[in-house]
Amino acid sequence: MTKKAIQFGAGNIGRGFIGALLVEAGYELVFADVNEAMINELNEKHGYAIHILDLDKREIPVTGVSGVLSNSPEMSKHIAEAEIITTAVGPNVLKFIAVNIAAGLEERAKSGAGFLNIIACENMVGASSHLKEQVYTHLSDEAKAYADEHVGFPNCSVDRIVPPFKGDNLLDVGVESFFEWIVEEPAFKGGVPAIEGMKLTDTLVAYVQRKLYTLNTGHAITAYLGYLKGLPTVDKAIEDESVRAVVRGAMEESGAALVKEHGFDAGEHAKYIDKIEKRFRNPYLNDDVSRVGREPLRKLGPNDRLSGPARMALSLDLPIDNLLTGIAAALHYNNPEDKQSVELQASIEEKGLEGAIADATGFTEDSGENAKIADAYESLKN
C-alpha cells in the first residue's frame, strides 16, 4: 500500500529539498499551497527537475507528485490519509496552516487513524513545537487526546541554499549540492520513518543554533554589507575583503559561543565555518542580496541570527564586535520593496537610532551594546 506524505509549501525549499527527499523515500507526495498556478502545474505535469547549481552541474528528476490548494475542502482528506507532513512556508504562515492541519486531525481522531508525524522545516528554533501549539488551539478535547498519543511534532534544523531559479518549466528549481536535515529522534510517534538524507539527533537545540548562528548569521551579514556597498549577489559580496572580514569575524565570534555553550569541537567547528564561506562563494547560485536580506526586523529579533549569537556570546563574556557591526549593517537595509525594511527605516526616523535598535534587538537604550551598534551604524555610513 502506498504511503502518503504532504508538503505544505510548494515553493523552492519545498520542491527543491524536503519534498524531493520524501519522493526518494517512496512516498506519494502531495504539495499543499495557496498558489493556484503552482498547484495546477503540479497536477498537470506531476513532476519537475532539480538543477544542482555547482561545479558538478546536473539534474535530478522528481516524479509522481501532485498538488492541492491548502485552503480547499480536500485538505482534510489528505491529512487523514498521511503518514508524514512537512512544512516550508515561513514561520509567520504556520498559524494559518494550523487551522487546516487541525481539521485533518479531527477526521483522524474520528476514524481512529494511526500514527502521524508533522515536521516544520523552517528557519526558526522550535518550529514544530510552535506549530503544535497553534494546531492545538483549534482541536476539540477528543482530538487533543488522540494527537497526544498518535501525532508527533519533531523539531528539526534545515540547511540548503535555494535561490530563485528561472527555467523553462515553472516547477523546476535550482539548489546548491550541499544539504543538511537534522531531526530530533525522541519526538517521533510510532517509529522513525526511513528517509535517506534525514539525520537523527537527541540534542537538536545545539544543531539548530549551530546552523542559525553560523550559516544564517554569515549569510545575512554578507547580504546587508553587500547591499550597502552596491554588490548584487552573495558571491560578489563575500569576495569583497572588507565584507569578508566582518562576516568571517562574526561567524568566529558566534562559533566561540557555540563551542563554549554546546561543547562542539573547536577544530570541527572551524572547518564548518570554512565550508559555509565556500558555499557563499558559489557563483552558480547567483543569490541576490536583497532576497537573503529580506525581512530585516525578523532577522534582528532578540533570538534570531543577528542578535541571538551576540546575546549568547555576551552571556559567556566573549567578544561580539563583528556581530554588532552585522546588526548595524541590517539597520542600514533600506529597500522600499521590503515591507519590514520600510518599517525599520520608519522606526529609526520616528524613535531615533537608539530607540529603533532597542525595539528591534532587545538591547536597551542604556546598554553598552546599543551604543556600540549605533557607533558601527555611523561608521558604516562611510
ABEGO torsion letter per residue (X at the ends): XBBBBBBBEABAAAAABAAAAAAAAGBBBBBBBABAAAAAAAAAAGBBBBBBBBABBBBBBBBGBBBBBAABAAAAAAAAABABBBBBAEAAAAAAAAAAAAAAAAAAAAAGBBBBBBBBBBBBBGAAAAAAAAAAAABBAAAAAAAAAABBBBBBBBBBBBBBBBBABAABBBBBABBBBBBBAAABBGEBBBBBGBBBBABAAAAAAAAAAAAAAAAAAAAAAAAAAGBABAAAAAABAAAAAAAAAAAAAAAAAAAAAAGBBAAAAAAAAAAAAAAAABAAAGBBAAAAABGAAAAABAABAAAAAAAAAAAAGBBAAAAAAAAAAAAABBBAABAAAAAAAAAAAAAEAAAAAAAAAGBBAABAAAAAAAAAAAAAAX
